[in-house]
Amino acid sequence: MLNGHLLGLYEKAIPPEWSWERRLSAAKELGFEYVEISIDETDERVERLYWDKAQRMELLLTCQILKMPLRSMCLSAHRRFPFGSSDKKLRDKAHDLMERAIVFAEDLGIHVIQLAGYDVYYEPSTKQSIEAFLEGMKWSARLAEKHQVMLAMEIMDTSFMNSITKHLWYEGQIKSPWYKVYPDLGNLTAWGSDVEKELEKGISSIVAVHIKETRAVTNTFPGQFKCVPFGTGCVDFVKCFAKLEQLNYKGPYLIEMWNDPEIDNIEAIKDALRFINEKYDLVITNMYKH
């Protein structure tokens, strides 16, 4: 699939009540090569960072037995506990979660921690919140260097970090080989960016790519960044894939979807796979024609 690229599945595409063994087995049966674990802002998923060694090793062993690794982590808990918060307790919690996430990744063999590009989310953004965010990212990058765990900023659903161009400014300030970018094709497209130019500008920093459908931001619509069925949104996947092939991108792709208790989620994932493979096959076919 996808011309030899590693293809991963977001954990949240699978029913949350399933065991890790069942989740990983289902992903493998569907043809995926890894799963991206979620550490979001819910208490249940944040608690994973506080697991003891035995709990971590149990999950690692399950991954090894099934030959289905957790190659990446979506660390969105910082939306609730942001580095830019005006509340020192929240800033301290942000540091604690980052340190725990890096050690967790090291223990589980996770290569990339995807960061949420919010200085703050539930409070107003200010000059002070932006400065605190930058300092937090500098501190995080130094810690990541120590453990050799990659941090990669997602291009987001708010204007604070909605382009690779904006990320690259921070990358220039932080100056670390362990602080890069994890673009989301859906989010990039929804903001009206020139996606091809953005990918070209950031290609030397892209460590993974999210495949997701979105609906565009307009003057009268805030955009839809989650739960948009593939083929019903604004993303030109053929154009995106073609540009990444032209740029000789060889990194992984990750299909980002969300479980819906009202539908058969395994069938939804199969439909998404068919759609994505059809779009990628068009790119490869056109390449060989020329």
Summary of the structure (lengths in Angstrom):
residues: 290
radius of gyration: 18.4
end to end distance: 21.3
largest distance: 58.7
contacts: 959
relative contact order: 0.13
helix: 52%
strand: 13%
